[in-house]
Amino acid sequence: MEATRDVVIVGGGVIGSAIAYFLKATSAFAGSITVIEKDPSYEFGSTARSWGGVRQQFSTPENIQMSQYTQEFLGQISRLLGVDDTPVDVSYHEQGYLFLAEDHQIPRLFSNNAIQRSLGVNVGLLDADDLARGYPWMNVSDLAGGSLGLSGEGWLDAYSLNQAFRKKAISLGVSYIAKEAVGLESDNNRITAVRLADGSSLSGGYIINAAGPHAATIADWAGIDLPVRSRKRYAYSFSCRTEITGCPLLIDPSGVHLRPEGKQFLAGCSPSPENDPDCTDFDVDYGWFEEHIWPILAHRIPAFEAIKLENAWAGHYAYNTLDQNAVLGPHPEISNFYFANGFSGHGLQQSPAVGRAIAELITYGQYRSLDLSRFSFDRMVTGGAISEHNIV
């Protein structure tokens, strides 16, 4: 048995590293923290393969408020995460999200807008004429309108954000170990230790599940059914000879989404639920692009009829099958076992708020900055889903 840690975090991606940082940065917390991360290169983690999107256009107030804190955090990231006065650059491009809508989607667009504006989100509703004037390269013939984030939305380099959290956490005294967790040990409704693949174990006062797409496996070791599954998503990178200027992160009514990436573009689309099985491999389906995504791209942006596919890769969502929202906080019976799971593609942009929230729960026994109690594990038992209508 290795030395006991006050907190053991399983998973060193952006969520686990954000939790480690916020705990160590909290003056009232004086404990020891170890983060277990089996892939120290982060090559196969969800964070490194993320699009890095940051938006406030959600339909759930808590999701909006978490993203608002992300904007606040990014505005002072060098002060918060800089080590030895070295500036932190996560390549944040504040170019907005543009949700496009057909006639039947307008009521939902207006409903979401009302919620967003009530919370101070800087968002504007556009009609088809507005879209035609603002984006002359876009085909708007079948569109009724759109919703554009006017500030506080864009994308960043996900790997850089993860590394910034990690480096700062280490500078504050957090330990990272490159080992694989293979089980949990328990006693009297408490998790006492994490078993590791090399035969050793690491005991802890608090055990935090921040294992991304593998979260259900960690929970199962504790006898807990956590409805978070690994769901594969593709990113396709392509180039276009025609210059497309002023392009935000665009979400077509079909669900196809795209954004600029330097001189190229990224595109993707989540499959329908019946065609979205649990999956852990990284194989890329090029037919999905050729048969489904490209025709929609070419319809929406005629210049995309002539493009060159440059690259493609697969990553995984930690997909909460109940409601595609986060599961946060302690288990109701195993009180020292904490969840930070099920973000369904939004973990990166919610990581600062989640790190702060879990740090507050462990340090003070309650949320202090933002009440996220609606995302507790209890709804996994009751089935009380929190519907988020703006899932990308």
Secondary structure, 3 states (H helix, E strand, C coil): CCCCEEEEEECCCHHHHHHHHHHHHCCCCCCCEEEECCCCCCCCCCCCCCCCEECCCCCCHHHHHHHHHHHHHHCCHHHHHCCCCCCCCCCCECCCEEEEECHHHHHHHHHHHHHHHHCCCCEEEEEHHHHHHHCCCCCCCCCCEEEEECCCCEECCHHHHHHHHHHHHHHCCCEEECCCEEEEEECCCCEEEEEECCCCEEEEEEEEECCHHHHHHHHHHCCCCCCEEEEEEEEEEEEECCCCCCCCEEECCCCCEEEEECCEEEEECCCCHHHCCECCCCCCCHHHHHHHHHHHHHHHCHHHHCEEEEEEEEEEEEEECCCCCCEEEECCCCCCEEEEECCCCCHHHHHHHHHHHHHHHHHHCCCCCCCCHHHCCHHHHHCCCCCCCCCC
